[in-house]
Structure formats: structure tokens, C-alpha cells
Amino acid sequence: MLKSYQTNLNCKFFSDLILEKEPKLLKKYPATSVKGEMNFDGNTQLGINSLTSRACHYNLLDWKESKDLIKTIKKNYVAFTQNKDPIYVHSWANVMRKGEQIKEHQHALFPYTYDHLSGHLGVLIDGGTTTYYRMENHVLEEKNKEGQMTLFSSPYPHWTSQYNGNNTRVTIAFDIRTYWQWKIDVIKIAKLLWKKI
């Protein structure tokens, strides 16, 4: 399952914030998995110099500027699932520059349930990229738009077209787990990274 929502989040504010923090995050955190595996970029092939490769070391929702983002994720989650129970969310930023592309990858290997959702928010979309989702026997394509938040089943393999704009492409990505899946699915050393909302 997949659903998109147009939000009224201040995308320029978030793109400026992420681009300002990018060099600090790159310097502060290594390109490793939460288990310490080296040269880790979540199989996106964005490489070890990308912000994506630091995703395992911070949660964007811990930033004081993320209050509206937290509310929007929760609101759209409830609309998508009809579940109002607390959820656990891990969020990070992706920054792509000309010629870069997020390759096919997935965020979970489990069968589809509302316990394993992922999502992304278009923050700075310059150059008209598309995200593709492999769903059972077909591929769904969705043009990226600023302010558009998409929720989808974490096991769906997904990727983007190559970014050919002259600026940057900035998105905010996140994984969502229910309490029970957070409890059994997230390894102990990573549990504190997830934010309960």
C-alpha cells in the first residue's frame, strides 16, 4: 500500500536547515551502520560521503525545529492506518546533487503490515525527479513534489530517477514502527534513536 499527502510544511525552512547542518553531520558521524559496518549507505549507492550514509547515527525528529514535521507524520499515519496508538519513528535527510541517484533498496524484509511503514517528504525538488516503487508484479512511479509526503510499506523496493537539476534535491525520509515492532524489530543499541510520537 502507498498513499501521498500534500502538506503545508515550510519546505524552504527545512531545506535551508538541512543544508546548513549537512557539513556538521558529515564531520560528526561516520558512514557506518548501527552495528558498526563500514561504508554503509543503506544500499542506496549514494556513497560514504553522503548524508544518507550517516542516517543510523541521528534522528532528525530530535531537532528542535521538527515539531511541525512530527505532527504531520503522525497526522498522515493516522489517516493512512486509522491507528491512533503511539508510534516510533526514525528520520533522516537525503541530499542529492547533479548526476546522483538513489538506487533500488528497501527498508524491511517483512510481509506488509501497518507495523512496518516508511515515508519521505519532498523538501527541495529541483529538476523533476521521480520515485519508483516495486509493488508485487508492477512498478508505480510518482513525480516528486515539494511538500508531498508519501507513506508506503517498508518492504517495497524503491529508487529514484537520476537527479539532473543544477541545485540540490533534498528529502526527509523516515521509518515507522508500532510499539510491538519497535520492541522486537529494532536492535537494543538503536532503540534510543527512535522517537515515540
Salt bridges, closest charged atoms under 4 A:
ASP16 OD2 - LYS12 NZ 2.70
GLU20 OE2 - LYS24 NZ 3.98
GLU22 OE1 - ARG97 NH2 2.74
ASP62 OD1 - LYS195 NZ 3.87
GLU65 OE2 - LYS64 NZ 3.28
GLU104 OE1 - ARG134 NH2 3.05
ASP175 OD1 - HIS107 ND1 2.69
ASP185 OD2 - HIS116 NE2 3.44
ASP185 OD2 - ARG177 NE 3.05
